């Protein structure tokens, strides 16, 4: 029992593990709650596209030494303009325009991040550096997460009305366009919160995975959100244990645990 207790407690004696867990708690709360809306609105693919659209803006912001939030916002705005412009061409169409623009932007971001002329560390925007999170990163994440949670509380009725019946939402004073814009804005904020620790490629695991797992066992939105946040935080802790003892990448370990949790939960549900 003594050896087991030591194995459980010992990783948390390191400051980098404590900071990584604090970051995962913040990302898990906002990601778990927001992820339920993303799944409810069937925006999982849009969420992935948004994450890719953000990437070149994040890289340019890092190169210029400006906050990633500004770079991410510029990246989203640029992507929206390019998609709208390309989508107006009849020979291309909206779906093809989204695929071409998002793929092109992501490729541009990768080229910039992995260029020999770029300073070291930019590649971390792809996969994150969870164990390298600083106190300043956590403070910024806490500020954004608090603002996002407040916004989600204020928008709860709007999102619920539009999500359940988009065509009848206007009769209750709810505007679908406002709900869509609010949800995408909050999604961008959640990606920015998690990108420092998990990177552009892995942050969606914390947004989509726990929410998808919670949906298997909860039918009402509020319990689903609470369960998704709990799964995200527990999965984050399990991923850090895996990373610590198996000497694997922390962000990837968290993503693997969250995906495995969904697969096991789905298997258990089908076996019932």
N, C-alpha and C positions, 0 to 999 in steps of 0.2 A: 504493500500500500504506500509505503514511503517513497519508493521509486516512481510509482504512478503519479503521486501528488507532485513530485519534483518535475516530472515530465510535463505535467499540465501547467505548472506555475512558472517554470524556468524561462520559457520564451518571453514572457511579459516583463522580465527583469531588464530587458534591453529597451532603450528609449526609441529606437527605430521601429520596434514592434508595436510599442504603445502608440506612436504617431500613426503608423499604418492602420491600426485598428480604429483609431479615432476617425481617420479619413473614411474608412469603410462603413463606420456607423452613420456618418453624415450622408455618404452616397447611398447606403442601404435604405435609409429612411426616405429620402426624396425619390430615389429610384424605385423603391417598392411601391410607394403611393402613386407616383406618376405613371409607372408601368401599367398599373391597373387601368388607367384611362387610355393609355396607348393601345392596349389589347381590346378594350371595350369599343374604341373607335376604329379598330382594325388598321392601325397606323404603324405596325411593326416594320414593314418595308420602308415606309416614309422615315421612320426613326433612323434606320440604317443609312438611308440616303442623306439625311440631314447630318449625321455624324461625318460622313465622307465629304460633304460639302463644306463643313467647317474646317477641314484639315489644312488646306493651303492658307487660309486666314490665320490659323494658329501658328503655322510655321513662319509666315511673314512677321507676325507679331513677335515671335520669339527672336527672330533675326534682328528686328528693329528695336527690341528692348522695351516694347509697350505691353500693357496687360493683355493676357490671352483673351479676356472677355471682349476687348475691342476687336481683336483680330477675328474672333469667332463670329461676332456680329457682322463685320464687314464681309466675311466669307459667306454667311447665309444670304445677305443682301445681294451679293454678286451672283450667287447661284440662282436665286429667285429671278433676277433680271435675265440671266442667260437662258434659263428654262422657259420663261415667258416668251422671249424673243425667238428661240428655236422652235417652240411649240406652235408658233403662228405660221410656220412653213408647212403647207399641206402635205408635201412629200415626206416630211419627217414625222409629224404627229406628236401628241403630248407625251405618250409613254416612251417613245424612242428618244425624244428630246431630253427627258429626265435621265434616261440611262446613259446617253452620250455625254451630257453635261456633267453629271455626277462622277462618272468614271474618269472623264478628262480632268476634272478638278482634283480628284483624289490622286491620280497619277502625277499631276503637277506638284502636289504637296509632297509626295514621296520623292520625286526627283530633287526638290529643293532640300528636303530633310536629309537625304542620303548623299548629297553632292559632296565631293572631297573638299570643296571650298567652304562648306558650312561648318560652324563650330561643333565640337563634340556635344552630345546630349540631345540634339534635335530628334534623333531616331527614337528617343524615349517617348515622343509624342505619339508614336504608333502603338507601342506596347506598354507605355507608362513606366514609372519607377516608384512602385508602392513603398518600398523600403527606404526611399530617398525623400519622402515627403517631409517638409519642414513645418515648423510652428506657424510660419507666415502662410503657408499653403492651407493649413487647417483653419486658420482664422478667416481667410478669404472664402474657403468652402463653407464654413459655418455661417458667414454673412449671406452668401448666395442661397444656401439651403433654407435659412430662416425666411428670407424674402420669398422664396419659391413656395414654401409651405403656407405662408400667409396668403399668397396669391391663390393657391389651390383651395384653401378654405373659403376665400371670398368668391371664387368661381365655381364652387361645388354645385350649387343649384343650376347654374347656367349649363355646365358640362353635363349634368344629369339629364336635364330637360332635352337638350339637343341630342344627346347620345341615345335616349330611349325612343324619341320620335322626332326626327329632324324636320319632317314636313309640317308637323303640328306645333313645333316649338315657338314659332312666331306668334301664335295665338296666346301664348303665355308670356310674351314679352322677351323671349330668348332669341338671339340672333345667331344662326349657325356660323356665319363668317367670323363673328367675334369669338365664338367658342373655339373654332379651328385655329385662329391666330393666337389666342391665348395658350392653347395646348402646345402648339409648335414652338412658341416663345419659351415656355417653361421647359419643354424638352431640350431646347438648345442650352438653357441654363443648367439643366441636369447633366448634360454631356460635358459642359465646361467644368462643372464641379468635380466630375470623376475622371476627366482626361489626364490630369496630372499624375494620378496614381495608377490608373488602369490603361491609359492610352486610348487613342481613337478607335482601335480595333476591338478592344475588350470591354469598353465601358457599357456597351449595350447588354452585355451578359447580366449586369446588375439591374438594368432597367426592365428587360424583357423576361429573363429567367425566373426570378422570384414571383413576378406577377402571373406568369403562365402556370407555375406550380400552385399558387394560391387559388387560381380560378378552378382548379380541379376539385377543390374541397370547400369552396365558399361561393355562394350565389349572390349575396348582397355586397354592395360596393364597400361599405365601411369595414366589415369583418375581413373582406378580401384584402383591403389595403393594410390592415394591421398584420394579417398573416404574411403578406408579401414582404413587409418591412422586417418582420421577425426572421423570415427565411433568408433574406439578404444579409442581415447582420450575422446570423448563425453560420451561414455559408461563408461569409467573409472570414470569420474566426477559424473555421475548419480549413479554409484555404491557406491561411497564414500558418497554421500548424503543419499542413502538408509541405508548404514551402520551407519551413524551418528545419524539419526533420528529414525531408527527402532532398533538400538542396535544389529545389526547382524555382523557377521564376514566380514571384509572388502573385502578380496580376493574373498570369496564365493559370496558376493553381486555383485562385478564387473562381475564375471563369469555369474551369473544369468541374469544380465542386458544385457550382450552381446548376450547370447543365446536367450533371449526374443526379442531382437531387430531383430535377424535373423528370428524368427518365425513370428513376425509382418510384417517384410518386405516381406517375402514369401507370407503371406496371402494377403497383399496389392497388390502384383504383380499378383497373381492369380485372384484377384477381378477385375483387370483392363480389 
